[in-house]
């Protein structure tokens, strides 16, 4: 996921890699490739309590520029622009990243023990913040209806007003996005569905009720 209501802000898109094949249980312990990649434009990511659609970027956009639209929870679709999936959130982020592209590019490919620290400033009140990411290593986690080998990443926010926050991200190279992440209540938010244009259920409306994602047309829980 950076602001007071951390439960709704983090995600998180959006972090971090090349395709990873998991053809058989015997391969389950193979470390996934850690190169950077992103879901294709039009991909819809349906998580336990939120949903996003990846947008098409302009041809001259920076390499790690990440754009998406919030499908739920929202009264309307909201367009969001971020510098990499590491800052994937609910779109209300007022932070400006003071150091940017080179540090983020050097973070890739992901490897156990690798670290990144971003220095940020809140546009509204000038609060300073250090956001640190540390790659713990490969870990299997459930996402998109199966077990995915992912990179576990710990995030630590330390703000100049004395507040701190912690988060865990699981980036799945096979999907080029987060398979799961934790929110400020330490709940694990999992990726439930990855939908491409033309897929069944792709155009169905979505809504969040009591921290769970539903298809709004038939009051059907997304699984």
Secondary structure, 3 states (H helix, E strand, C coil): CCCCCHHHHECCCCCCCCCCCCCCHHHCCCCCCCCCCCCCCCCEEEECCCEEEECCCCCCCCCCEEEEEEEECCCCCEEEEEECHHHCECCCCCEEECCCHHHHHHCCCCCCCCEEEEEEEECCCCCEEEEEEEEEEEEEEEECCEEEEEEEEEEEEEECCCCEEEEEEEEECCCCEEEEEECCCCCEEEEEEEECCCCCCCCCCEEEECCEEEECCCCEECC
